Amino acid sequence: MKVAVAGCCHGALDKMYETLQFLEQRHGQARPDLLLCAGDFQAVRNAGDLRCMAVPAKYRQLGEFARYYSGEKKAPVLTIFIGGNHEASNHLQELPYGGWVAPNIYYLGYAGVVKYRGVRIGGLSGIFKSHDYRKGHFECPPYNQHTVRSVYHVRNIEVFKLKQANGSGQQPKETKFLALDKCLPHRDFLQIVEIPHDPNAPDHLEYDPEWIAVLKATNNLINVSPNLWNMPENNGLHAKWDYSVSEDDTKEVLEEANRNLQIPHNFSAMVPSQQQTEPVHRINPQTTEFCAQFGLTDINYRIQQLREQILKPKDEEEEEEEVDSSGSAEDPSDYNTDTSALSLSVNPDEIILDEDSADEDLEPSSVEPSADRPDNISTTFSEVRILPDSMTVSPNDTVGTADEELEKSNESSQAEEQSLSEKLLKRISGENEESSAGPKRIKRRNQAIYASKDEDEVE
């Protein structure tokens, strides 16, 4: 059968189908039976999908897929594609096991294997990034600036599944590498190849029974956590590491499906096309039906459960806060809530930082009531400070002199305080002696040196 293989589509479906029609009319080539698109398909339905595509804003164009999604157009050739790094990730995430994105256009999912006319067609979506390879599929819309890119990164679970799909031990076939360009003018973006097929095989898409058996065997390995994890290996750390399937497992799948593995045409539009909508996390009925048929776990449903578990404690805390606040307003409290007396009470251990108390701290006699204050005023100090001997002054001195000496004593060291106090006491004692002896005299400094018998007295 003839199979057309295209490179990056970038939403230019009309150009690809017109090219196939041109080859049929101009060169007489038969229309291919199948079209394979190897990434960057861009199944963009509306403006909401554009915001989930990791491209600069100037490259965000709706493209031509929206008309195929709405049913305005239909693909003339059965088209199968895998995802790349420029995709409407929210749309493709609805179909982790694959499904129809539009009539006659099928997506293989994160990783998938199908059969068409007896030919097995497998694919792996996304690109490889080592820092996300060992994570689970934890992303869901609306994406942030990190998850909008990590959502299309390949995960180890998908590679592990594909490794189990060749359990029959067949020798590998020939590999053909096609370096195809983007769908642009004067570019080699399309090539038609001949592939042998089974002429007795049905002319429709079918599930591959071995692949379904692999999905059932690895169903318990589904991970929706962003934490790094390793797949089971034969290293003594895992109870089971071989998940390859046998012929009995394949026969069991056929019996469960009554030997009818035809992929149903159950496409249904989930959102309006070419309209402004917000990207939200959706569960596609195609995935629900597929998981119910083969007993698999819906990855999107698991993600939704995990989100509810994370958000539930927050909602409960908010409800408890609302109940507490409403209960305090309605139910009378057993405690006295009158705070009118608090303004009159004084804490003896509290340091009052007002200007009056600061001024009082500078006065030596701050513990005594002043003359212009009532006698019943109580001090706010927890204990009376006893001044050292060096700060003691005679009651005969004026207040101004005492303040000057106190400031000097606070600023100087202990040695200077002692010397100043000694001088002060000598001066005071000398003045007291003079006042008792007779009229005041102005004494000369160091008078003892210059003293003489004929000392003149100065009035």
C-alpha positions in Angstrom: 0.0 0.0 0.0 1.0 3.6 -0.6 1.9 5.6 2.6 2.5 9.3 2.4 4.9 10.6 5.1 5.0 14.3 6.0 7.3 16.3 8.3 6.1 19.1 10.5 2.6 20.0 9.5 2.2 23.2 11.6 -1.5 23.2 11.0 -1.2 23.4 7.2 -3.6 20.6 6.5 -5.0 22.1 3.3 -1.5 22.3 1.7 -0.7 18.7 2.5 -4.0 17.4 1.1 -3.8 19.7 -1.9 -0.3 18.3 -2.6 -1.6 14.8 -2.6 -4.4 15.7 -5.0 -1.9 17.5 -7.2 0.3 14.4 -7.4 -2.7 12.3 -8.4 -3.9 14.7 -11.1 -0.6 15.8 -12.6 1.6 12.7 -12.3 -1.1 10.0 -12.4 -0.1 8.6 -9.0 -2.8 6.9 -7.1 -4.0 8.5 -3.9 -2.1 7.1 -0.9 -4.0 4.9 1.5 -2.6 6.5 4.6 -0.9 9.8 5.6 1.6 9.8 8.5 2.6 13.1 10.1 5.7 13.0 12.3 5.1 15.8 14.8 4.1 19.4 15.1 0.6 18.7 13.8 -0.9 21.6 15.7 -4.5 20.5 16.3 -5.5 24.0 17.4 -9.3 24.4 17.8 -9.6 27.9 19.2 -7.7 30.8 20.8 -7.6 28.9 24.1 -5.5 26.2 22.5 -3.1 28.7 21.2 -2.2 29.8 24.7 -1.3 26.1 25.5 1.2 26.0 22.6 4.8 26.7 23.5 5.6 29.1 20.7 6.3 32.9 20.6 3.2 35.0 20.4 4.0 36.2 16.9 3.8 32.5 15.6 0.4 31.8 17.3 -1.9 31.3 14.3 -5.2 29.4 14.4 -4.3 27.4 11.3 -6.6 25.2 9.3 -7.4 22.4 11.7 -10.3 24.2 13.3 -12.4 23.7 10.2 -11.7 19.9 10.2 -12.6 19.8 13.9 -15.9 21.5 13.4 -16.9 19.2 10.5 -16.7 22.0 7.9 -14.0 19.9 6.1 -13.0 16.3 6.3 -9.6 14.7 5.7 -9.7 12.9 2.3 -7.0 10.5 3.5 -6.8 8.6 6.8 -4.3 10.6 8.8 -2.3 9.3 11.8 0.1 11.6 13.7 2.2 11.9 16.8 2.8 15.0 18.9 5.9 17.2 18.7 7.1 20.2 20.7 4.7 22.7 19.0 1.3 21.4 19.8 -2.0 22.4 21.4 -1.0 20.3 24.5 -4.3 20.7 26.3 -6.1 19.1 23.4 -3.8 16.2 23.0 -3.6 15.6 26.7 -7.3 14.6 26.6 -6.2 11.5 24.7 -3.3 10.0 26.5 -4.0 6.5 24.9 -4.8 8.0 21.5 -8.0 8.9 19.8 -9.8 10.9 17.1 -9.0 14.6 17.1 -11.3 15.1 14.0 -13.1 12.8 11.6 -10.5 10.6 9.8 -7.6 12.1 11.8 -6.2 9.9 14.5 -3.7 10.7 17.3 -1.5 7.9 18.7 -1.3 9.4 22.2 1.8 9.6 24.4 2.8 6.3 22.9 0.7 3.9 20.9 0.5 1.1 18.5 -2.3 0.5 16.0 -2.8 -1.7 13.0 -4.0 -0.8 9.5 -4.4 -3.4 6.8 -2.2 -5.8 8.8 0.7 -3.2 9.2 1.6 -2.3 12.8 2.1 1.5 13.2 3.7 2.7 16.4 4.8 6.1 17.6 6.2 8.1 20.5 5.1 11.7 21.0 7.1 14.6 22.2 10.8 15.4 22.5 13.5 14.2 24.9 14.6 16.3 27.9 16.7 14.6 30.5 15.4 16.6 33.4 11.8 15.6 32.8 12.4 12.0 31.5 11.9 10.3 34.8 8.9 12.3 35.9 5.2 11.3 35.7 2.6 13.0 33.6 1.7 15.6 36.2 0.9 18.6 34.0 -2.6 19.8 33.3 -4.1 23.0 32.0 -4.0 25.9 32.6 -0.3 25.6 32.2 2.4 27.9 33.6 5.6 28.9 31.8 7.3 25.7 32.9 4.5 23.0 32.4 3.6 24.4 29.0 6.9 23.0 27.8 7.4 20.0 30.1 4.0 18.6 29.1 5.4 17.4 25.7 8.6 16.0 27.0 9.0 12.2 26.7 8.7 10.1 29.9 10.4 6.9 30.7 7.1 5.1 31.3 6.2 5.4 27.6 9.6 4.2 26.4 9.3 1.3 28.8 5.9 0.3 27.4 7.2 0.3 23.8 10.1 -1.9 24.8 7.6 -4.5 26.0 5.7 -4.5 22.7 8.1 -6.8 20.8 7.9 -9.8 23.1 7.7 -12.3 20.3 11.5 -12.1 19.7 11.3 -11.1 16.0 14.3 -9.7 14.4 14.3 -5.9 13.8 13.3 -4.7 10.4 15.0 -2.3 8.1 14.9 1.3 9.3 14.4 4.1 6.8 15.2 7.7 7.8 13.4 10.5 6.0 14.7 14.0 6.6 11.5 15.9 5.7 11.1 19.7 5.9 8.3 21.9 7.1 5.2 22.3 4.9 6.4 25.4 3.0 6.8 26.3 -0.6 9.8 24.8 -2.5 10.5 22.5 0.4 10.7 18.7 0.5 8.1 18.1 3.1 6.3 15.0 1.7 7.3 11.6 0.5 5.4 8.5 -0.6 6.7 5.0 0.1 5.4 1.5 -0.7 4.9 -0.8 2.2 3.8 -4.5 1.9 0.5 -5.3 3.7 -2.0 -8.1 4.2 -4.6 -8.0 1.4 -7.0 -9.9 3.6 -6.8 -7.5 6.5 -9.7 -5.1 7.1 -9.6 -1.6 5.7 -9.9 0.3 9.0 -7.9 1.1 12.1 -7.6 -1.6 14.7 -6.2 -1.8 18.2 -3.0 -3.9 18.4 -3.8 -6.8 20.8 -0.2 -7.0 22.0 -0.1 -3.3 22.8 -3.4 -3.6 24.7 -1.8 -6.4 26.7 1.2 -4.3 27.5 -1.0 -1.4 28.7 -2.9 -3.8 31.0 0.4 -5.2 32.4 1.9 -1.8 33.1 -1.3 -0.2 34.3 -0.1 -0.1 38.0 3.1 1.8 36.9 1.1 4.9 36.0 2.6 7.9 37.7 1.1 11.5 37.9 3.7 12.9 40.3 6.4 15.4 39.3 9.0 13.5 41.4 11.7 11.6 39.7 11.4 7.8 39.6 13.0 4.8 37.8 11.3 2.1 35.9 11.7 -1.5 37.3 15.0 -3.1 36.4 16.7 -6.4 37.1 18.9 -5.0 39.8 17.4 -6.8 42.9 15.4 -3.8 44.0 12.1 -4.7 42.3 9.9 -7.7 42.9 8.9 -7.6 39.3 10.8 -6.0 36.5 9.8 -8.0 33.3 6.5 -6.7 32.0 6.7 -8.3 28.6 3.5 -10.1 27.5 3.0 -13.6 26.3 0.8 -15.1 23.6 -1.7 -16.1 26.3 -2.0 -12.4 27.3 -2.7 -11.4 23.7 -5.3 -14.1 23.4 -7.0 -13.0 26.6 -7.3 -9.5 25.1 -8.9 -10.9 21.9 -11.3 -12.9 24.0 -12.3 -9.9 26.1 -13.0 -7.9 22.9 -14.8 -10.8 21.2 -12.1 -10.6 18.5 -13.3 -7.2 17.4 -10.5 -4.7 17.9 -11.8 -2.1 15.4 -11.3 1.4 16.7 -14.7 3.0 17.0 -15.5 6.2 15.2 -16.6 7.9 18.4 -15.3 11.4 17.8 -17.3 14.3 19.3 -16.4 18.0 19.5 -15.7 19.0 23.1 -15.3 22.8 22.7 -16.5 25.3 20.1 -14.0 25.9 17.3 -12.7 29.3 16.3 -14.0 31.0 19.5 -12.4 32.5 22.5 -12.4 30.0 25.4 -10.3 29.4 28.5 -8.1 26.3 28.6 -9.3 23.9 31.3 -8.6 20.3 32.3 -11.1 18.0 30.5 -11.7 14.2 30.5 -12.5 13.1 27.0 -15.2 10.5 26.6 -13.1 8.6 24.1 -10.5 8.0 26.8 -13.2 7.0 29.3 -14.7 4.5 26.9 -11.3 3.0 26.1 -10.3 2.6 29.7 -13.6 1.0 30.6 -13.4 -1.4 27.7 -9.9 -2.7 28.7 -9.8 -2.1 32.4 -7.2 0.7 32.4 -6.7 3.8 34.5 -7.6 7.2 33.0 -4.5 9.3 33.6 -6.5 12.6 33.5 -8.9 11.2 36.1 -6.0 10.3 38.3 -4.6 13.9 37.9 -8.0 15.3 38.8 -8.1 13.2 41.9 -4.7 14.3 43.0 -5.6 18.0 42.5 -8.7 17.5 44.6 -6.7 15.9 47.4 -4.3 18.8 47.4 -7.0 21.5 47.3 -9.3 19.8 49.8 -7.3 20.6 52.9 -7.1 24.2 51.9 -10.9 24.3 51.4 -11.5 22.7 54.8 -9.2 25.2 56.5 -11.1 28.1 54.9 -14.4 26.6 56.0 -13.1 26.1 59.6 -12.0 29.7 59.7 -15.4 30.9 58.5 -17.1 28.7 61.1 -14.9 30.0 63.9 -15.4 33.6 62.8 -19.2 33.2 62.6 -19.3 31.3 65.9 -17.4 34.0 67.7 -19.9 36.6 66.4 -23.1 34.7 67.3 -22.3 32.7 70.5 -21.7 34.7 73.7 -18.3 34.2 75.2 -17.8 32.9 78.7 -14.9 35.3 79.2 -15.0 39.0 80.1 -14.2 40.9 77.0 -14.5 44.4 78.6 -11.2 46.2 77.9 -12.2 49.6 79.3 -10.1 49.1 82.4 -7.0 48.2 80.5 -6.2 51.8 79.7 -6.0 52.7 83.4 -3.9 49.7 84.5 -0.1 50.0 84.6 2.3 47.2 84.1 5.2 47.6 86.6 7.6 45.8 84.3 6.7 48.0 81.3 9.2 50.7 80.2 7.3 53.9 79.3 8.8 55.7 76.4 7.1 59.1 76.7 9.0 62.4 76.9 8.0 63.0 80.6 9.5 59.7 81.8 12.6 60.3 79.7 13.1 63.7 81.4 12.5 62.2 84.8 15.2 59.6 84.3 17.7 62.5 83.9 16.9 64.0 87.2 18.7 62.8 90.3 15.7 63.1 92.5 13.2 61.5 90.1 11.9 59.2 92.7 10.6 62.0 94.8 7.4 63.9 94.0 7.9 67.5 92.8 6.2 70.4 94.4 3.7 71.1 91.7 2.5 67.5 91.4 0.0 65.8 93.7 1.4 63.7 96.5 -0.5 60.6 95.6 1.2 60.0 92.2 2.9 56.6 92.2 6.1 56.0 90.4 6.2 53.5 87.5 9.6 52.1 88.3 9.9 48.6 89.5 12.7 49.5 91.9 14.5 52.6 93.2 17.9 53.1 91.8 20.6 53.8 94.4 23.2 56.3 93.1 26.9 55.4 93.7 29.0 57.4 96.1 30.8 59.2 93.3 27.5 60.8 92.2 26.5 62.0 95.7 26.4 65.8 96.1 26.0 68.1 99.0 22.5 69.6 99.7 24.1 73.1 99.7 24.8 72.9 96.0 22.3 74.3 93.5 20.4 72.0 91.1 22.2 73.4 88.1 25.6 72.5 89.5 24.4 69.0 90.3 23.1 68.5 86.8 26.4 69.5 85.3 28.3 67.2 87.5 25.9 64.4 86.8 26.3 64.8 83.1 30.1 64.8 83.4 30.0 61.7 85.5 27.8 59.8 83.0 30.0 60.7 80.0 33.4 60.1 81.7 35.0 56.8 82.9 34.9 55.6 86.5 38.3 57.0 87.2 37.4 60.5 86.1 34.2 60.3 88.1 36.2 59.6 91.3 38.6 62.4 90.7 35.9 64.9 89.9 34.0 63.9 93.0 37.1 64.4 95.2 37.7 67.9 93.8 34.0 68.7 94.3 34.1 67.6 97.9 37.3 69.6 98.6 35.8 72.7 97.1 32.6 72.3 99.1 34.4 71.7 102.3 36.6 74.7 101.7 33.7 77.0 101.0 32.0 75.8 104.2 35.0 76.6 106.3 35.3 80.1 104.8 31.6 80.8 105.4 32.0 79.8 109.1 35.2 81.8 109.6 34.1 85.1 108.1 33.6 86.9 104.9 34.2 85.2 101.6 37.6 85.2 100.0 38.6 84.6 96.4 41.5 82.2 96.7 44.2 81.9 94.2 44.9 78.6 92.5 47.8 76.8 94.0 47.8 79.4 96.8 50.1 77.3 98.9 53.0 77.9 96.5 52.7 81.6 96.4 51.7 82.2 100.0 53.7 84.8 102.0 53.3 86.6 105.2 52.4 89.9 103.5 49.6 88.3 101.4 47.3 90.9 100.1 43.6 90.3 100.6 41.3 90.9 97.8 37.8 91.9 98.6 
